[in-house]
Amino acid sequence: MTTITKKSFDEYRVFETTFAGRKLTVETGKMAQLANGSALVRYGDTVVLCTATASPKPRDGIDFFPLSVDFEEKLYAVGRIPGSFMRREGKASEQATIASRQIDRPMRPLFPKDLRNDVSIVCTVMGNDYDNSPQVTGLNGASIAVAISDIPFDHTVAGVDVGIVDGEVVLNPTLEQRERSQMDVTVCGTEEKIVMIEAGAKEVPEDDMFHALMVAHEEIKKMCAFIKEIQQEIGKPKFEYEHHDVDHDLFDQIEAFARAKVEVAFDTDDKTVRDARMQVVRAEIDAFLGEEVATERAAEISEIVDKLCKKVVRKWLTEGKRVDGRGMEEVRPLASEVGVLPRAHGSGMFTRGQTQVLSIATLGTLSDAQMLDTIFEQKEKRYIHHYNFPSFSVGETRPSRGPGRREIGHGALAERALLPVIPSVEEFPYAIRVVSEVVSSNGSTSQGSVCGSTLALMDAGVPITAPVAGISCGLITDDGQETTFTDIQGVEDFYGDMDFKVAGTKKGITAIQVDIKVDGLTPSIIKEAFRKCRDARYQILDEIMLKAIPTPRKELSPWAPKMISFKIHPDKIRDVIGKGGSVIQKITAESGAKVDINDDGTVCVSAINGNACEAAKKMIMTIVKDPEVGDVFYGKVVRIMGFGAFVQIAPGKDGLVHISKLEKYRVEKVEDSVKVGDMTWVKVIEIDDKGRINLSRKDVKDSEKVQ
């Protein structure tokens, strides 16, 4: 006999709060109880299971915090079966990767700096109602899972989406509101400061963006207070971990010997020179310490040297000195070039110091738009931006294994920055792909790709509404002193506290991405970063980019497909396509053009040359236009009967020329006048009550043949 013991959820708890005007529910103690911390978060019908797990021991031989964050989208969350061959979820989509980064970036800086235990945060989306963001739900759920776990975590963090609808700031906008919003911004913060901003916007002025961020932070404070209440009630004591630190005596010894040498090595605007000098310094340090110490403690010495470099760079920046001698708001030397690649539809190269990005624009038909199989509301992308960061761009040797999260994130940032200025499909009926190839990197390549891509789009003749440029602002904090600086290079990014990227037009901001390594940003820092990025953006546009190409080219590249777009009545779509696609296939074969038809009756015709487009359009208009008595057509004889010939006046539309209507004289046999395959002029003389078309060949006047 089998005995069944009923599971008791003694630790099951439910917590509720109002979040941006709607109820948010947190359930704990029922699911994923073997994780260090877990929470099932419900926001409307959006449901996300968030878990946090840590390894019991630190990972050996590393000098960083091994955190992994995964945002798992399940198609059952929106009642769909995956479209892949295997019919199961596979590699994370671009949107899921971005959501993972939006959770990782605000939380990573708030863990203890010397924690070396592996920590894994997983947010599994089990329901999505489209009105309540699964990204924001997952972000807050991840914070709750870590807060109630025994994993060390120094702060409480929360996030919220913010938009501007009809001039008013809206928190966590619904799907309908997002479609009308001037911006789509995710803001994360603690009760004291903002720790992450991810934004796409339709040329929103800096002051409006700043106001929206401050409104969002007020809601973040409320969510942080709610998370603290949960933690106080059910949170576990944080576990003790092995604190990691370098040997201070060894550090002091190396600093005394090598600090002046490091300062000399870093005092250059050339990354290659700096790296070469540092190789010499490292060899001198090893010789100073002796072969035995240098060999046995090589990893520790490398970490100490890195910390010494960081100390030098940060000290200089605090004093207003930069490694390349620039002023704190000075942008590195700039250069722009268009038409770099002869066969590309458009190309542009943007150089800022030793950062160099080559962007290539390719135009395609609307059927080339990317179809998306995700839990999110967007089903396709007409504008696609890809970013590649090969190892040679930083002078390293490693094999290419496809884009990682960083590449995907930077490509998405550039895509958001340029999307607001891309013309509508009615104005420019093309799918557009831009690829940004980073050929040299010394800081802020993502913003270099924004500038290079603007050049490529204009070179391709894409009528963008305004040119877009991007720049980054850095930060150094030291004993309460905060120092910001414009256009960070690689070493300043690596050793600094902030990478505040802003892209936009002369009118306003189109994209923001903020990465920090400290516990947050004050309003004054954010406002200062906005000002410095705006001033630098104007400089880049006026002094460099618009001098290379002031406006989009009027003509497309001869290698780009030619495209025309027009409307037909939706009821006529079936006639143009034909049974089994027979008619549209015939149009394509005879004209040499590609035809795409949307459900609303929008027809896009593309070909290598304009004549093929016009030929296809003429065929389609002939089909959709109901023939009238008196209309003249140039058609093809497709069938011969004893009583006459059938002439195709349009694909899928035939008419009969009776034998008596073939010639002005008597015809004994139809074959004496026409043969199958002949092209001939015919006139509509009758359309009977069944829609059958009767034609005449002999009644066509010479003057009508030129129509």
Secondary structure, DSSP 8 states (H G I E B T S, - for coil): ---------TT-EEEEEEETTEEEEEEESSS-TTSSEEEEEEETTEEEEEEEEEEEEE-TT-SS--EEEEEEE-GGGGT----STTSS--S--HHHHHHHHHHHHHHGGGS-TT--EEEEEEEEEEE--SSS-HHHHHHHHHHHHHHHSSS---S--EEEEEEEETTEEEES--HHHHHH-SEEEEEEE-SS-EEEEEEEEEEE-HHHHHHHHHHHHHHHHHHHHHHHHHHHHH-------------HHHHHHHHHHHHHHHHHHH-SS-HHHHHHHHHHHHHHHHHHH-HHHHHHTHHHHHHHHHHHHHHHHHHHHHTT--TT---TT----EEEEE--SSSSSEEEEEEETTEEEEEEEEEE-GGGSEE--SSSS--EESEEEEEE--GGGGT------S--HHHHHHHHHHHHHHGGGS--TTTS--EEEEEEEEEE-SS-HHHHHHHHHHHHHHHTT---SS--EEEEEEEEEETTEEEEEES--HHHHHHSSEEEEEEE-SS-EEEEEEEESSS-B-HHHHHHHHHHHHHHHHHHIIIIIHHH-SS--SS--TTS-EEEEEE--GGGHHHHH-GGGHHHHHHHHHH--EEEE-TTSEEEEEESSHHHHHHHHHHHHHHHS---TT-EEEEEEEEEETTEEEEEEETTEEEEEEGGGS-SS--S-GGGT--TT-EEEEEEEEE-TT--EEEESTT--GGGGG-
